[in-house]
Amino acid sequence: MIIIGVDPGYGILGYGILEKNGNKIRHITHGVITTGKDVDMKDRLSYIYTEFLNLIDKYSPDVCAIESLFFYNNVKTAIRVGEARGVILLAISQRNIPLKEFTPYQVKNNVTGYGRADKKQVQKMMKILLKLDDIPKPDDAADALAVAWCYAVEKGF
């Protein structure tokens, strides 16, 4: 099973792709889709959508795990992250890919054993759990790997 994890964002959207075969979880790739601050929002969303579809077409994920929107101090930021998340949901819907959402607390708790872990702890644990040579960077990509990891280890999948 190929799992694509997503840490939604409109400036930086993290993705992580894992393969689960029985009890073994293997890292395939991770990275980010970035858009410039000087680019119009509609064009940023279009770019995210196109690049995410390219990832789907290249890696053929069986499922998508995405971090749910939880809390933002800035309403404008929350709305824009929601819009970016919306184009991801559209892409996976169009490709008939099942979706599972995880809260930030669930992700941190599952990966580190502590639901209030910081980003550095999540990055370190992803390096250890996936037996990577280096800490996955940037942190948006590490977060996306952690979301995919949650799906991979959740009971019943």
Secondary structure, DSSP 8 states (H G I E B T S, - for coil): -EEEEEE--SSEEEEEEEEEETTEEEEEEEEEEE--TTS-HHHHHHHHHHHHHHHHHHH--SEEEEE-----S-HHHHHHHHHHHHHHHHHHHHTT--EEEE-HHHHHHHHHS-TT--HHHHHHHHHHHTT-SS--SSHHHHHHHHHHHHHHHSTT-
